[in-house]
Amino acid sequence: MKKQASKLQSEALKLDPKDRARLAETLLQSLEDLSDEENEAIWLEEAERRDTELDANPSLARSSDEVFRHARAKRH
């Protein structure tokens, strides 16, 4: 994450929960206006970041069984 975004994130996390929720809603809504090409570029960049992170530290990887088990546990 770039310095400016990291600083903004730190400041946002200091907000009370209601203000954080409003900010999150506004930010998510702003992503709805992206073109398909912009959206695809963002997801490609994220996939590459995650791949690089896993290459650097393979211990972060989880099996699909573990991921699904965790997801199912959260539903209940």
C-alpha positions as CSV (number, residue, x, y, z in Angstrom):
1,M,0.0,0.0,0.0
2,K,1.4,3.4,-0.9
3,K,2.3,5.8,1.9
4,Q,-0.6,8.2,1.4
5,A,-3.1,5.3,1.4
6,S,-1.5,3.8,4.4
7,K,-1.8,7.1,6.3
8,L,-5.4,7.5,5.2
9,Q,-6.2,4.0,6.4
10,S,-4.6,4.6,9.8
11,E,-6.7,7.8,10.2
12,A,-9.9,6.1,9.0
13,L,-9.4,3.3,11.6
14,K,-9.4,6.0,14.3
15,L,-13.0,7.0,13.4
16,D,-15.9,5.7,15.4
17,P,-17.7,2.6,13.9
18,K,-20.6,4.6,12.4
19,D,-18.3,7.0,10.6
20,R,-16.1,4.1,9.4
21,A,-19.2,2.4,8.1
22,R,-20.3,5.6,6.2
23,L,-16.8,6.0,4.8
24,A,-16.7,2.4,3.7
25,E,-20.1,2.7,2.0
26,T,-19.0,5.8,0.2
27,L,-15.7,4.2,-1.0
28,L,-17.5,1.0,-2.1
29,Q,-20.1,3.0,-4.0
30,S,-17.3,4.9,-5.8
31,L,-16.0,1.6,-7.1
32,E,-19.4,0.9,-8.7
33,D,-18.7,3.7,-11.2
34,L,-15.6,2.1,-12.6
35,S,-15.5,0.8,-16.2
36,D,-15.1,-2.9,-16.8
37,E,-11.6,-2.2,-18.0
38,E,-10.7,-0.3,-14.8
39,N,-12.3,-3.0,-12.6
40,E,-10.3,-5.7,-14.5
41,A,-7.0,-3.8,-14.1
42,I,-7.6,-3.4,-10.3
43,W,-8.3,-7.1,-9.8
44,L,-5.3,-8.1,-12.0
45,E,-3.1,-5.9,-9.9
46,E,-4.5,-7.4,-6.7
47,A,-4.0,-11.0,-8.0
48,E,-0.4,-10.2,-8.9
49,R,0.2,-8.6,-5.4
50,R,-1.2,-11.7,-3.7
51,D,0.9,-14.0,-5.9
52,T,4.0,-12.1,-5.1
53,E,3.2,-12.2,-1.4
54,L,2.7,-16.0,-1.5
55,D,5.9,-16.5,-3.5
56,A,7.7,-14.5,-0.8
57,N,6.1,-16.4,2.1
58,P,4.5,-19.7,1.1
59,S,3.5,-20.3,4.7
60,L,0.6,-17.9,4.1
61,A,-1.1,-20.3,1.7
62,R,-4.2,-22.2,2.9
63,S,-5.8,-25.3,1.4
64,S,-9.2,-24.9,-0.2
65,D,-10.6,-27.2,2.4
66,E,-9.4,-24.9,5.1
67,V,-10.8,-21.8,3.4
68,F,-14.2,-23.4,2.9
69,R,-14.3,-24.8,6.5
70,H,-13.5,-21.3,7.8
71,A,-16.2,-19.8,5.5
72,R,-18.8,-22.3,6.7
73,A,-18.0,-21.7,10.3
74,K,-18.6,-17.9,9.8
75,R,-22.1,-18.6,8.5
76,H,-23.2,-20.2,11.8
